[in-house]
Amino acid sequence: MKNKVRINLPKKFSNLLENLPEQGMGYQIVDIVLKNGKSLTKKIVLNSSILELEKSEEIKAKEIDTIKLHSK
């Protein structure tokens, strides 16, 4: 956990994820597109509201443009 950071998602993304299926008990695997065009794939969101990232990937919540469930 030392190399992880957790970011509270803005309400609009939490509301979106609450209406989508979980991949496991209390978590979803998502792909994220940032406003600068960069993508983060296969990221864990806990309880539809907390994004878990590696420290090297740390972003601010306001940088997120879109979030969708990861598809295989």
mmJSON file of the N, C-alpha and C atoms, coordinates in Angstrom:
{"data_MODEL":{"atom_site":{
"group_PDB":["ATOM","ATOM","ATOM","ATOM","ATOM","ATOM","ATOM","ATOM","ATOM","ATOM","ATOM","ATOM","ATOM","ATOM","ATOM","ATOM","ATOM","ATOM","ATOM","ATOM","ATOM","ATOM","ATOM","ATOM","ATOM","ATOM","ATOM","ATOM","ATOM","ATOM","ATOM","ATOM","ATOM","ATOM","ATOM","ATOM","ATOM","ATOM","ATOM","ATOM","ATOM","ATOM","ATOM","ATOM","ATOM","ATOM","ATOM","ATOM","ATOM","ATOM","ATOM","ATOM","ATOM","ATOM","ATOM","ATOM","ATOM","ATOM","ATOM","ATOM","ATOM","ATOM","ATOM","ATOM","ATOM","ATOM","ATOM","ATOM","ATOM","ATOM","ATOM","ATOM","ATOM","ATOM","ATOM","ATOM","ATOM","ATOM","ATOM","ATOM","ATOM","ATOM","ATOM","ATOM","ATOM","ATOM","ATOM","ATOM","ATOM","ATOM","ATOM","ATOM","ATOM","ATOM","ATOM","ATOM","ATOM","ATOM","ATOM","ATOM","ATOM","ATOM","ATOM","ATOM","ATOM","ATOM","ATOM","ATOM","ATOM","ATOM","ATOM","ATOM","ATOM","ATOM","ATOM","ATOM","ATOM","ATOM","ATOM","ATOM","ATOM","ATOM","ATOM","ATOM","ATOM","ATOM","ATOM","ATOM","ATOM","ATOM","ATOM","ATOM","ATOM","ATOM","ATOM","ATOM","ATOM","ATOM","ATOM","ATOM","ATOM","ATOM","ATOM","ATOM","ATOM","ATOM","ATOM","ATOM","ATOM","ATOM","ATOM","ATOM","ATOM","ATOM","ATOM","ATOM","ATOM","ATOM","ATOM","ATOM","ATOM","ATOM","ATOM","ATOM","ATOM","ATOM","ATOM","ATOM","ATOM","ATOM","ATOM","ATOM","ATOM","ATOM","ATOM","ATOM","ATOM","ATOM","ATOM","ATOM","ATOM","ATOM","ATOM","ATOM","ATOM","ATOM","ATOM","ATOM","ATOM","ATOM","ATOM","ATOM","ATOM","ATOM","ATOM","ATOM","ATOM","ATOM","ATOM","ATOM","ATOM","ATOM","ATOM","ATOM","ATOM","ATOM","ATOM","ATOM","ATOM","ATOM","ATOM","ATOM","ATOM","ATOM","ATOM","ATOM"],
"id":[1,2,3,4,5,6,7,8,9,10,11,12,13,14,15,16,17,18,19,20,21,22,23,24,25,26,27,28,29,30,31,32,33,34,35,36,37,38,39,40,41,42,43,44,45,46,47,48,49,50,51,52,53,54,55,56,57,58,59,60,61,62,63,64,65,66,67,68,69,70,71,72,73,74,75,76,77,78,79,80,81,82,83,84,85,86,87,88,89,90,91,92,93,94,95,96,97,98,99,100,101,102,103,104,105,106,107,108,109,110,111,112,113,114,115,116,117,118,119,120,121,122,123,124,125,126,127,128,129,130,131,132,133,134,135,136,137,138,139,140,141,142,143,144,145,146,147,148,149,150,151,152,153,154,155,156,157,158,159,160,161,162,163,164,165,166,167,168,169,170,171,172,173,174,175,176,177,178,179,180,181,182,183,184,185,186,187,188,189,190,191,192,193,194,195,196,197,198,199,200,201,202,203,204,205,206,207,208,209,210,211,212,213,214,215,216],
"type_symbol":["N","C","C","N","C","C","N","C","C","N","C","C","N","C","C","N","C","C","N","C","C","N","C","C","N","C","C","N","C","C","N","C","C","N","C","C","N","C","C","N","C","C","N","C","C","N","C","C","N","C","C","N","C","C","N","C","C","N","C","C","N","C","C","N","C","C","N","C","C","N","C","C","N","C","C","N","C","C","N","C","C","N","C","C","N","C","C","N","C","C","N","C","C","N","C","C","N","C","C","N","C","C","N","C","C","N","C","C","N","C","C","N","C","C","N","C","C","N","C","C","N","C","C","N","C","C","N","C","C","N","C","C","N","C","C","N","C","C","N","C","C","N","C","C","N","C","C","N","C","C","N","C","C","N","C","C","N","C","C","N","C","C","N","C","C","N","C","C","N","C","C","N","C","C","N","C","C","N","C","C","N","C","C","N","C","C","N","C","C","N","C","C","N","C","C","N","C","C","N","C","C","N","C","C","N","C","C","N","C","C","N","C","C","N","C","C"],
"label_atom_id":["N","CA","C","N","CA","C","N","CA","C","N","CA","C","N","CA","C","N","CA","C","N","CA","C","N","CA","C","N","CA","C","N","CA","C","N","CA","C","N","CA","C","N","CA","C","N","CA","C","N","CA","C","N","CA","C","N","CA","C","N","CA","C","N","CA","C","N","CA","C","N","CA","C","N","CA","C","N","CA","C","N","CA","C","N","CA","C","N","CA","C","N","CA","C","N","CA","C","N","CA","C","N","CA","C","N","CA","C","N","CA","C","N","CA","C","N","CA","C","N","CA","C","N","CA","C","N","CA","C","N","CA","C","N","CA","C","N","CA","C","N","CA","C","N","CA","C","N","CA","C","N","CA","C","N","CA","C","N","CA","C","N","CA","C","N","CA","C","N","CA","C","N","CA","C","N","CA","C","N","CA","C","N","CA","C","N","CA","C","N","CA","C","N","CA","C","N","CA","C","N","CA","C","N","CA","C","N","CA","C","N","CA","C","N","CA","C","N","CA","C","N","CA","C","N","CA","C","N","CA","C","N","CA","C","N","CA","C","N","CA","C","N","CA","C","N","CA","C","N","CA","C"],
"label_alt_id":[null,null,null,null,null,null,null,null,null,null,null,null,null,null,null,null,null,null,null,null,null,null,null,null,null,null,null,null,null,null,null,null,null,null,null,null,null,null,null,null,null,null,null,null,null,null,null,null,null,null,null,null,null,null,null,null,null,null,null,null,null,null,null,null,null,null,null,null,null,null,null,null,null,null,null,null,null,null,null,null,null,null,null,null,null,null,null,null,null,null,null,null,null,null,null,null,null,null,null,null,null,null,null,null,null,null,null,null,null,null,null,null,null,null,null,null,null,null,null,null,null,null,null,null,null,null,null,null,null,null,null,null,null,null,null,null,null,null,null,null,null,null,null,null,null,null,null,null,null,null,null,null,null,null,null,null,null,null,null,null,null,null,null,null,null,null,null,null,null,null,null,null,null,null,null,null,null,null,null,null,null,null,null,null,null,null,null,null,null,null,null,null,null,null,null,null,null,null,null,null,null,null,null,null,null,null,null,null,null,null,null,null,null,null,null,null],
"label_comp_id":["MET","MET","MET","LYS","LYS","LYS","ASN","ASN","ASN","LYS","LYS","LYS","VAL","VAL","VAL","ARG","ARG","ARG","ILE","ILE","ILE","ASN","ASN","ASN","LEU","LEU","LEU","PRO","PRO","PRO","LYS","LYS","LYS","LYS","LYS","LYS","PHE","PHE","PHE","SER","SER","SER","ASN","ASN","ASN","LEU","LEU","LEU","LEU","LEU","LEU","GLU","GLU","GLU","ASN","ASN","ASN","LEU","LEU","LEU","PRO","PRO","PRO","GLU","GLU","GLU","GLN","GLN","GLN","GLY","GLY","GLY","MET","MET","MET","GLY","GLY","GLY","TYR","TYR","TYR","GLN","GLN","GLN","ILE","ILE","ILE","VAL","VAL","VAL","ASP","ASP","ASP","ILE","ILE","ILE","VAL","VAL","VAL","LEU","LEU","LEU","LYS","LYS","LYS","ASN","ASN","ASN","GLY","GLY","GLY","LYS","LYS","LYS","SER","SER","SER","LEU","LEU","LEU","THR","THR","THR","LYS","LYS","LYS","LYS","LYS","LYS","ILE","ILE","ILE","VAL","VAL","VAL","LEU","LEU","LEU","ASN","ASN","ASN","SER","SER","SER","SER","SER","SER","ILE","ILE","ILE","LEU","LEU","LEU","GLU","GLU","GLU","LEU","LEU","LEU","GLU","GLU","GLU","LYS","LYS","LYS","SER","SER","SER","GLU","GLU","GLU","GLU","GLU","GLU","ILE","ILE","ILE","LYS","LYS","LYS","ALA","ALA","ALA","LYS","LYS","LYS","GLU","GLU","GLU","ILE","ILE","ILE","ASP","ASP","ASP","THR","THR","THR","ILE","ILE","ILE","LYS","LYS","LYS","LEU","LEU","LEU","HIS","HIS","HIS","SER","SER","SER","LYS","LYS","LYS"],
"label_asym_id":["A","A","A","A","A","A","A","A","A","A","A","A","A","A","A","A","A","A","A","A","A","A","A","A","A","A","A","A","A","A","A","A","A","A","A","A","A","A","A","A","A","A","A","A","A","A","A","A","A","A","A","A","A","A","A","A","A","A","A","A","A","A","A","A","A","A","A","A","A","A","A","A","A","A","A","A","A","A","A","A","A","A","A","A","A","A","A","A","A","A","A","A","A","A","A","A","A","A","A","A","A","A","A","A","A","A","A","A","A","A","A","A","A","A","A","A","A","A","A","A","A","A","A","A","A","A","A","A","A","A","A","A","A","A","A","A","A","A","A","A","A","A","A","A","A","A","A","A","A","A","A","A","A","A","A","A","A","A","A","A","A","A","A","A","A","A","A","A","A","A","A","A","A","A","A","A","A","A","A","A","A","A","A","A","A","A","A","A","A","A","A","A","A","A","A","A","A","A","A","A","A","A","A","A","A","A","A","A","A","A","A","A","A","A","A","A"],
"label_entity_id":["1","1","1","1","1","1","1","1","1","1","1","1","1","1","1","1","1","1","1","1","1","1","1","1","1","1","1","1","1","1","1","1","1","1","1","1","1","1","1","1","1","1","1","1","1","1","1","1","1","1","1","1","1","1","1","1","1","1","1","1","1","1","1","1","1","1","1","1","1","1","1","1","1","1","1","1","1","1","1","1","1","1","1","1","1","1","1","1","1","1","1","1","1","1","1","1","1","1","1","1","1","1","1","1","1","1","1","1","1","1","1","1","1","1","1","1","1","1","1","1","1","1","1","1","1","1","1","1","1","1","1","1","1","1","1","1","1","1","1","1","1","1","1","1","1","1","1","1","1","1","1","1","1","1","1","1","1","1","1","1","1","1","1","1","1","1","1","1","1","1","1","1","1","1","1","1","1","1","1","1","1","1","1","1","1","1","1","1","1","1","1","1","1","1","1","1","1","1","1","1","1","1","1","1","1","1","1","1","1","1","1","1","1","1","1","1"],
"label_seq_id":[1,1,1,2,2,2,3,3,3,4,4,4,5,5,5,6,6,6,7,7,7,8,8,8,9,9,9,10,10,10,11,11,11,12,12,12,13,13,13,14,14,14,15,15,15,16,16,16,17,17,17,18,18,18,19,19,19,20,20,20,21,21,21,22,22,22,23,23,23,24,24,24,25,25,25,26,26,26,27,27,27,28,28,28,29,29,29,30,30,30,31,31,31,32,32,32,33,33,33,34,34,34,35,35,35,36,36,36,37,37,37,38,38,38,39,39,39,40,40,40,41,41,41,42,42,42,43,43,43,44,44,44,45,45,45,46,46,46,47,47,47,48,48,48,49,49,49,50,50,50,51,51,51,52,52,52,53,53,53,54,54,54,55,55,55,56,56,56,57,57,57,58,58,58,59,59,59,60,60,60,61,61,61,62,62,62,63,63,63,64,64,64,65,65,65,66,66,66,67,67,67,68,68,68,69,69,69,70,70,70,71,71,71,72,72,72],
"pdbx_PDB_ins_code":[null,null,null,null,null,null,null,null,null,null,null,null,null,null,null,null,null,null,null,null,null,null,null,null,null,null,null,null,null,null,null,null,null,null,null,null,null,null,null,null,null,null,null,null,null,null,null,null,null,null,null,null,null,null,null,null,null,null,null,null,null,null,null,null,null,null,null,null,null,null,null,null,null,null,null,null,null,null,null,null,null,null,null,null,null,null,null,null,null,null,null,null,null,null,null,null,null,null,null,null,null,null,null,null,null,null,null,null,null,null,null,null,null,null,null,null,null,null,null,null,null,null,null,null,null,null,null,null,null,null,null,null,null,null,null,null,null,null,null,null,null,null,null,null,null,null,null,null,null,null,null,null,null,null,null,null,null,null,null,null,null,null,null,null,null,null,null,null,null,null,null,null,null,null,null,null,null,null,null,null,null,null,null,null,null,null,null,null,null,null,null,null,null,null,null,null,null,null,null,null,null,null,null,null,null,null,null,null,null,null,null,null,null,null,null,null],
"Cartn_x":[0.817,0.0,0.86,2.123,2.987,3.144,3.134,3.333,2.023,0.94,-0.381,-0.876,-1.665,-2.368,-3.848,-4.675,-6.119,-6.681,-7.538,-8.135,-9.651,-10.304,-11.764,-12.266,-13.107,-13.641,-14.715,-14.806,-15.914,-17.255,-18.269,-19.594,-20.14,-19.882,-20.434,-19.896,-18.629,-18.063,-18.542,-18.663,-19.186,-20.604,-21.42,-22.805,-22.844,-21.991,-21.914,-21.547,-20.492,-20.004,-20.979,-21.748,-22.733,-23.764,-23.994,-24.994,-24.413,-23.13,-22.466,-22.077,-21.93,-21.614,-20.213,-20.078,-18.771,-18.077,-16.753,-15.994,-15.711,-15.814,-15.623,-16.325,-16.25,-16.948,-16.408,-17.149,-16.794,-15.785,-15.484,-14.541,-14.908,-14.402,-14.545,-13.179,-12.985,-11.757,-12.132,-11.431,-11.817,-10.653,-11.024,-10.083,-10.43,-9.405,-9.58,-8.895,-9.564,-8.943,-8.862,-7.664,-7.45,-7.714,-7.918,-8.191,-7.034,-5.827,-4.663,-4.503,-5.436,-5.408,-4.733,-4.014,-3.347,-4.39,-4.079,-4.985,-4.348,-5.166,-4.769,-5.708,-5.158,-6.003,-5.901,-6.972,-7.067,-6.786,-7.428,-7.276,-8.436,-8.173,-9.172,-9.9,-11.232,-12.053,-12.774,-12.63,-13.256,-14.58,-15.608,-16.923,-17.433,-17.129,-17.564,-17.094,-16.148,-15.796,-14.319,-13.498,-12.086,-11.198,-10.48,-9.563,-8.216,-7.697,-6.402,-5.374,-4.29,-3.231,-1.871,-0.902,0.49,0.939,1.877,2.373,2.891,3.504,4.06,2.974,1.725,0.605,-0.262,0.125,-0.729,-1.224,-2.529,-3.179,-4.12,-4.672,-5.725,-7.064,-8.077,-9.391,-9.913,-9.606,-10.117,-9.496,-8.435,-7.793,-8.531,-9.462,-10.17,-11.232,-11.201,-12.209,-13.312,-12.923,-13.919,-13.43,-14.4,-14.133,-15.123,-14.62,-15.51,-14.987,-15.869,-15.445,-14.464,-13.434,-12.454,-13.112,-12.908,-13.427,-12.257,-12.399,-11.31,-11.01],
"Cartn_y":[-1.196,0.0,1.259,1.165,2.338,3.014,2.24,2.802,3.172,3.199,3.511,4.844,5.521,6.722,6.515,7.136,7.042,8.435,8.52,9.79,9.649,10.574,10.587,11.12,10.34,10.743,11.814,12.724,13.683,12.948,13.571,12.96,12.461,13.195,12.765,11.398,11.104,9.802,8.729,9.079,8.124,7.703,8.683,8.374,7.455,7.707,6.862,5.429,5.276,3.943,3.18,3.891,3.234,2.462,2.891,2.252,1.2,0.905,-0.104,-1.305,-2.483,-3.682,-3.646,-4.351,-4.523,-5.73,-5.698,-6.862,-7.807,-7.321,-8.106,-7.389,-7.953,-7.393,-6.005,-4.966,-3.606,-2.905,-3.46,-2.76,-2.914,-1.977,-2.005,-1.773,-2.318,-2.086,-1.144,-0.017,1.031,1.484,2.118,2.831,4.311,5.137,6.57,7.333,8.358,9.282,10.634,11.198,12.505,13.614,14.812,15.956,16.258,15.848,16.069,14.963,13.998,12.918,11.641,11.699,10.516,9.518,8.225,7.174,6.362,5.947,5.02,3.825,2.625,1.448,0.474,-0.284,-1.324,-0.779,0.313,0.905,0.468,0.341,-0.112,1.094,0.99,1.96,1.196,1.659,1.029,1.72,0.929,1.446,2.549,2.463,3.421,4.847,5.046,6.427,6.704,5.684,5.909,5.242,6.066,5.586,5.288,4.091,3.686,3.674,4.416,4.539,4.28,3.993,3.944,5.379,5.563,6.915,7.596,6.833,7.401,7.886,7.471,7.858,8.947,9.469,10.376,11.54,11.757,12.844,13.56,14.65,15.338,14.931,14.817,14.376,15.271,16.546,17.478,17.24,16.435,16.118,15.024,14.326,13.207,13.733,13.212,13.576,12.525,11.25,10.174,8.938,8.182,6.886,5.891,4.701,3.627,2.31,1.334,0.006,-0.56,-1.216,-1.858,-3.06,-3.184,-4.362,-5.166,-6.468,-7.371,-7.342],
"Cartn_z":[0.0,0.0,0.0,0.404,0.463,-0.884,-1.955,-3.285,-3.966,-3.218,-3.771,-3.221,-4.05,-3.606,-3.904,-3.106,-3.302,-3.538,-4.527,-4.919,-4.849,-4.162,-4.143,-5.475,-6.116,-7.414,-7.257,-8.241,-8.238,-8.281,-7.735,-7.61,-8.949,-10.041,-11.338,-11.754,-11.419,-11.759,-10.782,-9.515,-8.523,-8.886,-9.261,-9.648,-10.86,-11.83,-13.023,-12.64,-11.843,-11.483,-10.591,-9.769,-8.904,-9.715,-10.948,-11.799,-12.737,-12.576,-13.402,-12.543,-13.15,-12.365,-11.75,-10.642,-9.997,-10.615,-10.644,-11.097,-9.938,-8.744,-7.537,-6.397,-5.22,-4.075,-3.727,-4.081,-3.692,-4.58,-5.762,-6.64,-8.111,-8.896,-10.345,-10.97,-12.144,-12.907,-14.044,-14.115,-15.054,-15.928,-17.024,-17.875,-17.757,-17.689,-17.468,-18.586,-19.083,-20.031,-19.333,-19.338,-18.725,-19.737,-19.248,-20.119,-21.061,-20.695,-21.568,-22.615,-22.64,-23.62,-23.147,-22.043,-21.497,-20.983,-21.104,-20.633,-19.514,-18.579,-17.519,-17.638,-17.773,-17.97,-16.799,-16.645,-15.608,-14.211,-13.851,-12.526,-11.64,-10.37,-9.4,-8.803,-8.759,-8.039,-6.939,-5.718,-4.559,-4.245,-4.007,-3.615,-4.53,-5.792,-6.822,-6.571,-5.661,-5.328,-5.073,-4.882,-4.543,-5.587,-6.326,-7.357,-6.725,-6.975,-6.435,-7.566,-7.376,-8.381,-7.758,-8.613,-8.176,-7.906,-6.988,-6.709,-7.963,-8.849,-10.08,-11.044,-10.812,-11.679,-11.054,-9.926,-9.167,-10.019,-9.959,-10.683,-9.724,-10.177,-9.435,-10.049,-9.232,-9.707,-10.825,-10.772,-11.788,-13.171,-13.238,-14.519,-15.295,-14.645,-15.278,-16.233,-17.456,-18.454,-18.498,-18.651,-18.706,-17.956,-17.472,-16.833,-17.417,-17.759,-18.206,-17.658,-17.567,-17.134,-18.141,-17.639,-18.513,-19.178,-20.472,-21.174,-21.709,-21.678,-22.053,-23.517],
"occupancy":[1.0,1.0,1.0,1.0,1.0,1.0,1.0,1.0,1.0,1.0,1.0,1.0,1.0,1.0,1.0,1.0,1.0,1.0,1.0,1.0,1.0,1.0,1.0,1.0,1.0,1.0,1.0,1.0,1.0,1.0,1.0,1.0,1.0,1.0,1.0,1.0,1.0,1.0,1.0,1.0,1.0,1.0,1.0,1.0,1.0,1.0,1.0,1.0,1.0,1.0,1.0,1.0,1.0,1.0,1.0,1.0,1.0,1.0,1.0,1.0,1.0,1.0,1.0,1.0,1.0,1.0,1.0,1.0,1.0,1.0,1.0,1.0,1.0,1.0,1.0,1.0,1.0,1.0,1.0,1.0,1.0,1.0,1.0,1.0,1.0,1.0,1.0,1.0,1.0,1.0,1.0,1.0,1.0,1.0,1.0,1.0,1.0,1.0,1.0,1.0,1.0,1.0,1.0,1.0,1.0,1.0,1.0,1.0,1.0,1.0,1.0,1.0,1.0,1.0,1.0,1.0,1.0,1.0,1.0,1.0,1.0,1.0,1.0,1.0,1.0,1.0,1.0,1.0,1.0,1.0,1.0,1.0,1.0,1.0,1.0,1.0,1.0,1.0,1.0,1.0,1.0,1.0,1.0,1.0,1.0,1.0,1.0,1.0,1.0,1.0,1.0,1.0,1.0,1.0,1.0,1.0,1.0,1.0,1.0,1.0,1.0,1.0,1.0,1.0,1.0,1.0,1.0,1.0,1.0,1.0,1.0,1.0,1.0,1.0,1.0,1.0,1.0,1.0,1.0,1.0,1.0,1.0,1.0,1.0,1.0,1.0,1.0,1.0,1.0,1.0,1.0,1.0,1.0,1.0,1.0,1.0,1.0,1.0,1.0,1.0,1.0,1.0,1.0,1.0,1.0,1.0,1.0,1.0,1.0,1.0,1.0,1.0,1.0,1.0,1.0,1.0],
"B_iso_or_equiv":[0.0,0.0,0.0,0.0,0.0,0.0,0.0,0.0,0.0,0.0,0.0,0.0,0.0,0.0,0.0,0.0,0.0,0.0,0.0,0.0,0.0,0.0,0.0,0.0,0.0,0.0,0.0,0.0,0.0,0.0,0.0,0.0,0.0,0.0,0.0,0.0,0.0,0.0,0.0,0.0,0.0,0.0,0.0,0.0,0.0,0.0,0.0,0.0,0.0,0.0,0.0,0.0,0.0,0.0,0.0,0.0,0.0,0.0,0.0,0.0,0.0,0.0,0.0,0.0,0.0,0.0,0.0,0.0,0.0,0.0,0.0,0.0,0.0,0.0,0.0,0.0,0.0,0.0,0.0,0.0,0.0,0.0,0.0,0.0,0.0,0.0,0.0,0.0,0.0,0.0,0.0,0.0,0.0,0.0,0.0,0.0,0.0,0.0,0.0,0.0,0.0,0.0,0.0,0.0,0.0,0.0,0.0,0.0,0.0,0.0,0.0,0.0,0.0,0.0,0.0,0.0,0.0,0.0,0.0,0.0,0.0,0.0,0.0,0.0,0.0,0.0,0.0,0.0,0.0,0.0,0.0,0.0,0.0,0.0,0.0,0.0,0.0,0.0,0.0,0.0,0.0,0.0,0.0,0.0,0.0,0.0,0.0,0.0,0.0,0.0,0.0,0.0,0.0,0.0,0.0,0.0,0.0,0.0,0.0,0.0,0.0,0.0,0.0,0.0,0.0,0.0,0.0,0.0,0.0,0.0,0.0,0.0,0.0,0.0,0.0,0.0,0.0,0.0,0.0,0.0,0.0,0.0,0.0,0.0,0.0,0.0,0.0,0.0,0.0,0.0,0.0,0.0,0.0,0.0,0.0,0.0,0.0,0.0,0.0,0.0,0.0,0.0,0.0,0.0,0.0,0.0,0.0,0.0,0.0,0.0,0.0,0.0,0.0,0.0,0.0,0.0],
"pdbx_formal_charge":[null,null,null,null,null,null,null,null,null,null,null,null,null,null,null,null,null,null,null,null,null,null,null,null,null,null,null,null,null,null,null,null,null,null,null,null,null,null,null,null,null,null,null,null,null,null,null,null,null,null,null,null,null,null,null,null,null,null,null,null,null,null,null,null,null,null,null,null,null,null,null,null,null,null,null,null,null,null,null,null,null,null,null,null,null,null,null,null,null,null,null,null,null,null,null,null,null,null,null,null,null,null,null,null,null,null,null,null,null,null,null,null,null,null,null,null,null,null,null,null,null,null,null,null,null,null,null,null,null,null,null,null,null,null,null,null,null,null,null,null,null,null,null,null,null,null,null,null,null,null,null,null,null,null,null,null,null,null,null,null,null,null,null,null,null,null,null,null,null,null,null,null,null,null,null,null,null,null,null,null,null,null,null,null,null,null,null,null,null,null,null,null,null,null,null,null,null,null,null,null,null,null,null,null,null,null,null,null,null,null,null,null,null,null,null,null],
"auth_seq_id":[1,1,1,2,2,2,3,3,3,4,4,4,5,5,5,6,6,6,7,7,7,8,8,8,9,9,9,10,10,10,11,11,11,12,12,12,13,13,13,14,14,14,15,15,15,16,16,16,17,17,17,18,18,18,19,19,19,20,20,20,21,21,21,22,22,22,23,23,23,24,24,24,25,25,25,26,26,26,27,27,27,28,28,28,29,29,29,30,30,30,31,31,31,32,32,32,33,33,33,34,34,34,35,35,35,36,36,36,37,37,37,38,38,38,39,39,39,40,40,40,41,41,41,42,42,42,43,43,43,44,44,44,45,45,45,46,46,46,47,47,47,48,48,48,49,49,49,50,50,50,51,51,51,52,52,52,53,53,53,54,54,54,55,55,55,56,56,56,57,57,57,58,58,58,59,59,59,60,60,60,61,61,61,62,62,62,63,63,63,64,64,64,65,65,65,66,66,66,67,67,67,68,68,68,69,69,69,70,70,70,71,71,71,72,72,72],
"auth_comp_id":["MET","MET","MET","LYS","LYS","LYS","ASN","ASN","ASN","LYS","LYS","LYS","VAL","VAL","VAL","ARG","ARG","ARG","ILE","ILE","ILE","ASN","ASN","ASN","LEU","LEU","LEU","PRO","PRO","PRO","LYS","LYS","LYS","LYS","LYS","LYS","PHE","PHE","PHE","SER","SER","SER","ASN","ASN","ASN","LEU","LEU","LEU","LEU","LEU","LEU","GLU","GLU","GLU","ASN","ASN","ASN","LEU","LEU","LEU","PRO","PRO","PRO","GLU","GLU","GLU","GLN","GLN","GLN","GLY","GLY","GLY","MET","MET","MET","GLY","GLY","GLY","TYR","TYR","TYR","GLN","GLN","GLN","ILE","ILE","ILE","VAL","VAL","VAL","ASP","ASP","ASP","ILE","ILE","ILE","VAL","VAL","VAL","LEU","LEU","LEU","LYS","LYS","LYS","ASN","ASN","ASN","GLY","GLY","GLY","LYS","LYS","LYS","SER","SER","SER","LEU","LEU","LEU","THR","THR","THR","LYS","LYS","LYS","LYS","LYS","LYS","ILE","ILE","ILE","VAL","VAL","VAL","LEU","LEU","LEU","ASN","ASN","ASN","SER","SER","SER","SER","SER","SER","ILE","ILE","ILE","LEU","LEU","LEU","GLU","GLU","GLU","LEU","LEU","LEU","GLU","GLU","GLU","LYS","LYS","LYS","SER","SER","SER","GLU","GLU","GLU","GLU","GLU","GLU","ILE","ILE","ILE","LYS","LYS","LYS","ALA","ALA","ALA","LYS","LYS","LYS","GLU","GLU","GLU","ILE","ILE","ILE","ASP","ASP","ASP","THR","THR","THR","ILE","ILE","ILE","LYS","LYS","LYS","LEU","LEU","LEU","HIS","HIS","HIS","SER","SER","SER","LYS","LYS","LYS"],
"auth_asym_id":["A","A","A","A","A","A","A","A","A","A","A","A","A","A","A","A","A","A","A","A","A","A","A","A","A","A","A","A","A","A","A","A","A","A","A","A","A","A","A","A","A","A","A","A","A","A","A","A","A","A","A","A","A","A","A","A","A","A","A","A","A","A","A","A","A","A","A","A","A","A","A","A","A","A","A","A","A","A","A","A","A","A","A","A","A","A","A","A","A","A","A","A","A","A","A","A","A","A","A","A","A","A","A","A","A","A","A","A","A","A","A","A","A","A","A","A","A","A","A","A","A","A","A","A","A","A","A","A","A","A","A","A","A","A","A","A","A","A","A","A","A","A","A","A","A","A","A","A","A","A","A","A","A","A","A","A","A","A","A","A","A","A","A","A","A","A","A","A","A","A","A","A","A","A","A","A","A","A","A","A","A","A","A","A","A","A","A","A","A","A","A","A","A","A","A","A","A","A","A","A","A","A","A","A","A","A","A","A","A","A","A","A","A","A","A","A"],
"auth_atom_id":["N","CA","C","N","CA","C","N","CA","C","N","CA","C","N","CA","C","N","CA","C","N","CA","C","N","CA","C","N","CA","C","N","CA","C","N","CA","C","N","CA","C","N","CA","C","N","CA","C","N","CA","C","N","CA","C","N","CA","C","N","CA","C","N","CA","C","N","CA","C","N","CA","C","N","CA","C","N","CA","C","N","CA","C","N","CA","C","N","CA","C","N","CA","C","N","CA","C","N","CA","C","N","CA","C","N","CA","C","N","CA","C","N","CA","C","N","CA","C","N","CA","C","N","CA","C","N","CA","C","N","CA","C","N","CA","C","N","CA","C","N","CA","C","N","CA","C","N","CA","C","N","CA","C","N","CA","C","N","CA","C","N","CA","C","N","CA","C","N","CA","C","N","CA","C","N","CA","C","N","CA","C","N","CA","C","N","CA","C","N","CA","C","N","CA","C","N","CA","C","N","CA","C","N","CA","C","N","CA","C","N","CA","C","N","CA","C","N","CA","C","N","CA","C","N","CA","C","N","CA","C","N","CA","C","N","CA","C","N","CA","C","N","CA","C","N","CA","C","N","CA","C"],
"pdbx_PDB_model_num":[1,1,1,1,1,1,1,1,1,1,1,1,1,1,1,1,1,1,1,1,1,1,1,1,1,1,1,1,1,1,1,1,1,1,1,1,1,1,1,1,1,1,1,1,1,1,1,1,1,1,1,1,1,1,1,1,1,1,1,1,1,1,1,1,1,1,1,1,1,1,1,1,1,1,1,1,1,1,1,1,1,1,1,1,1,1,1,1,1,1,1,1,1,1,1,1,1,1,1,1,1,1,1,1,1,1,1,1,1,1,1,1,1,1,1,1,1,1,1,1,1,1,1,1,1,1,1,1,1,1,1,1,1,1,1,1,1,1,1,1,1,1,1,1,1,1,1,1,1,1,1,1,1,1,1,1,1,1,1,1,1,1,1,1,1,1,1,1,1,1,1,1,1,1,1,1,1,1,1,1,1,1,1,1,1,1,1,1,1,1,1,1,1,1,1,1,1,1,1,1,1,1,1,1,1,1,1,1,1,1,1,1,1,1,1,1]
}}}
